[in-house]
Amino acid sequence: VQLQASGGGLVQAGDSLRLSCLASGRPVSNGNMGWFRQAPGKERDFVAAISKSGGSTYYSDSTKGRFTISRYNAEDTVYLYLQMNNLEPEDTAVYYCAANNLRYRPFLPADYWGKGTQVTVSS
């Protein structure tokens, strides 16, 4: 099982960014998927989640309307995305993808976590 997030970077407020997560391995390929983020000195917070089929999604209040989670399912692999629009300095954090075979809402605790990718939004 492997989850690897990518696509982070340094952007300005109002810009857009798309994060990707490659989740491979049968234990995660049929799981619900989610994005979380952790800002310096803060706890890891929920961002968005998507169901196994991709037919259902939900977001945190702070990202609803600006972020869009999506996924593409392949054999034993999930390509997970987070399109982030109208970014704000408060979105600065390390972003993590996660997989959960049973739980969807609430998502935690997750079964698997990927390494994070840094997103920095300057004002």
Disulfide bonds with the S-S distance in Angstrom:
Cys21-Cys97 2.13
